[in-house]
């Protein structure tokens, strides 16, 4: 009896440890993002997870490992939300981790056992496509948005940024998964090692060809842009004290020959129509520095019901009429999805007590002719994580992208660095420089190839910085053609599933024929 009990316990213990290993393996890619920024790990980070999936004894086991790995990945990427969402972040990670169940099943089907060259070739295309499909679904703004896409871990790698200019961050992610699949097959598929090596070399050829032959943006002059970062200001009266500090820092910029001054998200805490005194102070600042100010108003509108987060351009005569209302809100941080069902999360975390309202269209603002008539495309907070939004602004004529952000809630976490790194990707994708201005850091400016220009303002800074921003001309392949990598992924999966279905029908038909033949011979 004791022996049989021990035999039953061993498989259970082994399954438990495999589940833990899947969670840890799924979490590895998170180390490619800031602050660790181990970008090189991205080329091997999925290999342990893939090897676990291929070694599963059943498809059901592979599905479980896919789910656990996906949950581990999301939890690691968003771990800094734990103080705000508490236990609810575990629930979200578990639910969204289900998106990697099909990927786990595909990995098991293509890599399990001793796959031949055909299965490895299929894996090199099918598994990256499956990964992109999971990322696409979880990138829906109501499910949290595209924060922590696999390709975003390559934000400081010049060849990867060039690849992003061709197919966006999605193409970078596809390429990374293909590299990992080739390495996993090289380790575990002795019958197809040449094929795996060929796949690895093929990935190298692709990135080399893009680096050598993909077009690059041309120079188009410069713009002098100042970023004002007041730093951490908390406690009673913090909105007014923050405004005073921003005003003080901006006044110090007089005589700098500026084209634009950018304040961070929620830099103005009251509607300018309700507060003519604030409006007058901002207009005075604009006259003092000789440039328009792009501020962000987080307040109830005077002309519409509800609270909006709005980028407002202010000139020497006051607000110019150029205004952008944030369109994509942070789930739980700025609104609670299905509040009637999930409103209870406000009692266990720092979820929004009242839902913000959404804007209905992107806006490209134009600076005065004295500033060269520069056209700027504003984004607010995590909107800079959405490749389609910056692409739309550039297609509408934006010459400079500006993201206004505030990550003070997560000041001592990886979030500020992660958010700032997104500017490099959006700039490289669109061939437009980007200004990332925050209240409390990290504030940065990148050129049209995704390279940082000038110094950054870190999370310990309360200062203003002036940047000579190199402008660019031309239309990137990604802006011209869009998310073609995302369209290719489901097409590849459809072709694979159709081929598998036809193969299954052929096998069943062949099996029936082999059964009928002996009967006919007996007759």
C-alpha positions, 0 to 999 in steps of 0.5 A, spaced: 500 500 500 505 504 501 509 503 495 503 504 491 502 511 494 509 513 493 508 511 486 502 515 485 505 521 489 511 521 484 508 523 478 504 529 482 510 531 485 513 531 478 507 535 475 508 540 480 515 542 479 514 542 471 508 547 473 513 551 477 518 551 472 513 553 466 512 559 470 519 561 471 521 560 464 515 564 462 517 570 466 524 570 463 523 574 457 521 580 462 528 581 464 529 584 457 525 590 459 528 595 463 530 596 468 534 590 467 534 591 460 538 584 458 536 585 451 541 579 449 537 574 453 531 575 448 534 571 443 534 565 448 529 567 453 523 562 450 528 556 449 527 553 456 519 554 456 519 551 449 523 545 451 518 544 457 512 544 452 515 539 447 517 534 453 510 534 455 507 527 455 500 529 453 497 535 449 493 537 455 499 537 459 502 542 454 496 546 454 497 547 462 504 549 461 502 554 456 497 557 460 502 557 466 508 560 462 503 565 459 501 567 466 508 567 469 510 572 463 505 577 464 505 577 472 513 578 471 512 584 466 506 587 470 509 585 477 510 593 479 502 593 479 502 589 485 501 595 490 495 598 486 491 592 484 494 587 490 491 580 489 487 582 482 493 582 478 494 574 480 487 574 477 488 578 471 495 574 469 491 567 470 486 569 465 490 572 460 495 567 461 490 562 457 492 566 451 498 562 450 494 555 451 494 554 443 501 556 443 503 551 448 499 546 444 502 548 437 509 548 440 508 541 443 505 538 436 511 541 432 517 539 437 515 533 441 518 527 440 523 527 434 521 532 429 524 531 422 525 537 417 518 539 415 516 540 422 521 544 424 520 548 418 513 549 420 515 551 427 519 556 425 513 560 422 507 557 425 510 558 433 512 566 431 505 567 428 501 563 434 505 568 439 503 574 435 496 572 435 496 571 443 500 578 443 495 581 439 489 579 443 492 581 449 494 588 446 486 590 446 486 596 450 480 593 454 485 587 456 491 592 458 494 594 452 500 592 448 505 593 454 511 588 454 510 586 447 516 581 446 519 585 441 519 591 445 525 588 449 530 590 443 529 598 444 536 599 444 538 594 439 539 598 432 538 593 427 532 591 431 529 598 431 531 598 423 527 592 423 521 595 427 521 601 421 519 595 416 514 591 420 513 595 427 514 592 434 510 586 431 515 584 426 521 584 431 517 579 436 516 575 430 523 574 428 525 573 436 520 567 437 523 564 430 530 565 433 528 562 439 525 556 436 531 555 431 535 554 438 530 550 441 530 545 435 537 545 434 538 542 442 532 537 441 531 535 434 537 531 432 534 529 426 533 536 423 539 540 426 541 542 419 534 545 418 534 548 425 541 551 423 539 553 417 533 557 420 538 560 425 542 563 419 536 565 415 534 569 421 541 572 421 540 573 414 533 577 414 536 582 420 542 583 416 539 584 409 534 589 413 540 593 416 544 593 410 538 595 405 532 598 408 531 605 407 532 610 413 529 617 414 533 623 411 534 630 415 529 635 416 532 641 420 532 641 428 527 644 433 529 646 440 524 643 445 524 643 453 522 638 457 519 640 464 519 635 470 517 638 477 519 631 480 515 628 486 510 633 489 505 629 494 501 631 500 495 637 501 495 642 495 500 638 491 496 640 484 497 647 486 504 646 488 506 642 482 504 647 478 508 653 482 514 648 481 513 647 473 512 655 473 518 656 476 522 651 472 519 654 465 521 661 467 528 659 467 528 657 460 527 664 458 532 666 452 533 659 450 530 660 443 525 655 444 520 652 439 516 648 444 516 647 452 512 640 454 509 639 461 508 632 463 501 628 464 496 631 469 501 637 470 495 642 470 489 640 475 484 644 474 480 646 467 483 652 464 476 655 463 474 655 470 481 658 472 482 664 468 488 665 473 492 659 471 490 661 464 493 667 464 499 665 468 501 660 462 500 665 457 505 669 461 510 663 461 509 663 453 511 670 452 517 669 457 520 663 454 518 665 447 514 659 445 508 655 446 507 650 452 504 643 451 500 642 458 496 636 460 489 638 464 486 633 468 480 636 470 472 636 469 471 640 463 467 646 463 463 644 456 462 637 457 460 632 463 466 628 466 473 628 467 478 628 461 485 628 460 487 633 455 493 635 452 492 643 451 497 648 447 498 654 450 501 661 446 502 668 448 495 669 448 492 663 452 490 656 449 490 656 442 484 652 441 489 646 439 486 640 444 487 633 444 483 628 449 486 622 451 482 616 447 485 610 450 484 609 458 488 605 463 484 599 465 483 600 473 487 606 473 483 611 469 476 607 469 474 600 471 471 595 466 464 593 467 464 597 473 457 594 475 461 587 476 468 589 478 467 595 482 469 591 488 476 592 486 476 599 488 476 596 495 482 592 495 487 596 490 488 603 488 483 603 482 479 609 479 474 611 484 470 615 478 471 613 470 475 618 466 472 620 459 475 618 452 476 623 447 474 621 440 479 623 435 487 624 434 489 631 433 495 634 430 497 640 433 501 646 429 505 651 432 506 658 430 510 660 424 515 663 428 517 656 430 517 653 423 510 651 423 512 645 426 506 639 427 506 635 433 502 629 435 500 628 442 499 622 446 498 621 453 501 616 458 500 609 456 498 611 449 505 611 447 505 603 447 500 603 441 504 602 435 497 604 431 496 611 434 503 614 433 503 611 426 496 614 425 499 621 427 504 621 422 500 619 417 496 625 419 502 629 418 505 629 425 513 631 424 514 630 432 511 625 437 510 628 444 508 623 450 506 626 456 506 621 462 506 620 469 508 614 473 509 617 480 505 611 483 510 606 481 516 611 482 521 606 485 519 600 480 521 598 473 515 602 470 518 609 469 524 606 465 519 601 461 515 607 459 521 611 457 523 605 452 517 605 448 519 612 445 525 609 441 520 604 438 515 609 436 520 613 433 524 608 429 517 605 427 515 612 424 521 615 422 519 621 427 523 623 433 519 623 440 519 627 446 517 623 452 515 628 458 513 626 465 512 629 472 517 625 476 521 621 471 524 618 466 523 624 461 527 623 455 528 625 447 529 620 441 531 621 434 527 618 428 532 612 429 530 611 436 537 613 439 537 617 445 539 625 444 541 629 450 541 626 457 535 623 461 531 626 467 531 620 472 526 619 477 530 623 482 530 629 478 526 636 478 529 640 473 528 642 466 532 640 460 533 643 453 534 638 447 536 640 440 531 635 436 533 632 429 527 632 425 526 627 419 523 627 413 520 621 409 515 615 410 517 609 413 515 602 410 511 601 417 507 607 416 506 606 409 504 599 409 502 598 416 501 592 421 502 587 415 506 582 420 500 581 424 496 580 418 501 575 416 500 571 422 493 569 422 494 567 414 500 562 416 496 559 422 490 558 417 495 555 412 498 550 417 491 548 420 488 547 413 494 543 411 493 539 418 486 538 416 487 535 409 493 531 412 488 528 417 482 527 412 487 523 407 490 519 413 483 517 414 481 515 407 488 511 406 486 507 412 479 506 410 482 503 403 487 499 407 481 495 410 477 494 404 482 492 400 484 485 404 476 484 404 476 485 396 482 480 395 478 474 399 472 475 395 
